Amino acid sequence: MTTPQRMAVACWSLLAAACYTYAPLGTVQPNTDAEVSLALSDVGRGQAGSTLGASVDRVEGKVVQVNDTAYVLHVDRVEDIRGGITTWSGETVPIPRAWVGNASTRQLSRSRTYLVASAFAAALTAFIATRTLTGSGGPTSENPGGGGGNQQ
């Protein structure tokens, strides 16, 4: 992947992430395919080492199933207590409710989306205003110059 492509992917990811917020989970039984973020308790961090990795603070993913004892998720990413993020590829992992200190759900934020879209439009406008996007291909004067005739 070339540098401009990497930059485009990074910008797109940043823009997409900026449009969402996490709100407290309003129900004990979230819908299947709901995107949730589970903050682990101290007990959960200690016991999740063999399943999710050492020092895990937060697990994010889509709900597959919820029962009385566990959330079953397709895990998208795991964040450790130092802020390091590990991306997962949707592995199905049961997370016992006893490990969860706080549960929240991902929601589209209209105000953030409008703000990001406005910033993008302003940046695009500034880019266009500072660049000549049409080419003329030649001199603009009527007399392009040239050699004189035979002068004696």
C-alpha positions as CSV (number, residue, x, y, z in Angstrom):
1,M,0.0,0.0,0.0
2,T,1.4,3.4,-1.0
3,T,1.7,6.3,1.5
4,P,-1.2,8.3,0.0
5,Q,-3.4,5.2,0.3
6,R,-2.3,4.6,3.9
7,M,-3.1,8.3,4.7
8,A,-6.5,8.0,3.0
9,V,-7.3,4.8,5.0
10,A,-6.2,6.5,8.3
11,C,-8.2,9.6,7.6
12,W,-11.3,7.6,6.7
13,S,-11.0,5.5,9.9
14,L,-10.6,8.7,11.9
15,L,-13.6,10.3,10.3
16,A,-15.7,7.2,10.8
17,A,-14.8,6.8,14.4
18,A,-15.4,10.4,15.1
19,C,-19.1,10.0,14.2
20,Y,-19.8,7.6,17.1
21,T,-20.1,7.7,20.8
22,Y,-20.7,5.2,23.5
23,A,-23.7,5.5,25.8
24,P,-24.6,3.4,28.8
25,L,-26.4,0.2,27.8
26,G,-30.0,0.9,28.5
27,T,-31.1,-2.7,28.8
28,V,-29.9,-5.9,30.5
29,Q,-30.5,-7.8,27.2
30,P,-29.0,-5.9,24.3
31,N,-30.2,-6.8,20.8
32,T,-28.2,-9.3,18.7
33,D,-25.7,-7.5,16.4
34,A,-25.6,-4.4,18.8
35,E,-22.1,-3.0,19.0
36,V,-21.1,-2.9,22.6
37,S,-18.1,-1.9,24.7
38,L,-17.6,-3.9,27.9
39,A,-15.3,-2.3,30.5
40,L,-13.9,-5.0,32.7
41,S,-13.8,-4.9,36.5
42,D,-10.7,-5.6,38.5
43,V,-11.8,-9.2,38.8
44,G,-12.4,-9.4,35.1
45,R,-9.0,-8.0,34.2
46,G,-7.4,-10.6,36.5
47,Q,-9.3,-13.6,35.1
48,A,-9.4,-12.6,31.4
49,G,-5.7,-13.0,30.8
50,S,-5.9,-16.5,29.3
51,T,-8.9,-15.6,27.1
52,L,-8.4,-12.0,26.0
53,G,-4.8,-11.2,27.0
54,A,-3.0,-9.6,29.9
55,S,-4.2,-6.3,31.4
56,V,-7.3,-6.0,29.3
57,D,-9.4,-3.0,30.2
58,R,-12.1,-2.9,27.5
59,V,-13.6,-5.3,25.0
60,E,-15.6,-4.1,21.9
61,G,-17.6,-6.1,19.5
62,K,-21.0,-7.3,18.2
63,V,-23.4,-9.2,20.4
64,V,-24.0,-12.7,19.3
65,Q,-26.0,-13.8,22.4
66,V,-26.7,-12.7,25.9
67,N,-27.7,-15.0,28.7
68,D,-27.8,-14.8,32.5
69,T,-24.1,-15.6,32.9
70,A,-22.3,-14.1,29.9
71,Y,-22.2,-11.8,27.0
72,V,-21.1,-13.7,23.8
73,L,-19.4,-11.3,21.4
74,H,-17.7,-11.3,18.0
75,V,-14.7,-9.3,19.3
76,D,-13.5,-6.4,17.1
77,R,-10.9,-5.0,19.4
78,V,-9.4,-5.1,22.9
79,E,-7.9,-2.2,24.7
80,D,-5.4,-2.8,27.6
81,I,-5.0,-0.6,30.7
82,R,-2.1,1.4,29.0
83,G,-4.3,2.3,26.1
84,G,-2.8,-0.2,23.6
85,I,-5.4,-1.5,21.1
86,T,-5.3,-5.0,19.6
87,T,-7.6,-5.6,16.6
88,W,-9.4,-8.9,16.4
89,S,-11.1,-10.5,13.4
90,G,-14.5,-11.2,15.0
91,E,-13.6,-14.3,17.0
92,T,-16.6,-15.4,19.2
93,V,-15.7,-15.1,22.9
94,P,-18.0,-15.5,25.9
95,I,-17.4,-12.8,28.5
96,P,-18.8,-13.7,31.9
97,R,-21.0,-11.0,33.4
98,A,-19.0,-11.2,36.6
99,W,-16.0,-9.8,34.7
100,V,-18.0,-6.7,33.4
101,G,-17.9,-3.5,35.4
102,N,-19.7,-1.3,32.9
103,A,-21.5,-2.0,29.6
104,S,-22.2,0.6,26.9
105,T,-23.5,0.6,23.3
106,R,-22.1,2.4,20.2
107,Q,-24.5,5.0,18.8
108,L,-24.3,7.4,15.9
109,S,-23.7,11.0,17.1
110,R,-25.5,13.4,14.8
111,S,-23.7,16.5,16.2
112,R,-20.3,14.9,15.8
113,T,-21.2,13.7,12.3
114,Y,-22.2,17.2,11.3
115,L,-19.1,18.7,12.8
116,V,-16.8,16.2,10.9
117,A,-18.7,16.7,7.7
118,S,-18.4,20.5,8.0
119,A,-14.7,20.2,8.7
120,F,-14.2,17.9,5.7
121,A,-16.2,20.3,3.5
122,A,-14.1,23.3,4.7
123,A,-10.8,21.4,4.1
124,L,-12.0,20.4,0.6
125,T,-13.0,24.0,-0.2
126,A,-9.6,25.3,1.0
127,F,-7.9,22.7,-1.1
128,I,-9.8,23.6,-4.3
129,A,-9.4,27.3,-3.7
130,T,-5.6,27.0,-3.4
131,R,-5.1,24.8,-6.4
132,T,-5.7,25.3,-10.1
133,L,-7.6,22.2,-11.0
134,T,-8.0,23.1,-14.7
135,G,-5.0,23.2,-17.0
136,S,-4.7,25.6,-20.0
137,G,-1.7,23.9,-21.6
138,G,-0.2,26.9,-23.3
139,P,0.7,30.6,-23.0
140,T,-2.1,33.0,-22.3
141,S,-0.9,36.0,-24.3
142,E,-2.0,36.6,-27.9
143,N,1.5,37.2,-29.1
144,P,3.5,34.2,-28.1
145,G,6.7,35.8,-29.3
146,G,8.9,34.4,-31.9
147,G,11.7,35.5,-34.1
148,G,11.9,38.7,-36.0
149,G,12.1,38.8,-39.7
150,N,15.1,39.8,-41.7
151,Q,16.4,43.0,-40.2
152,Q,19.1,44.9,-41.9
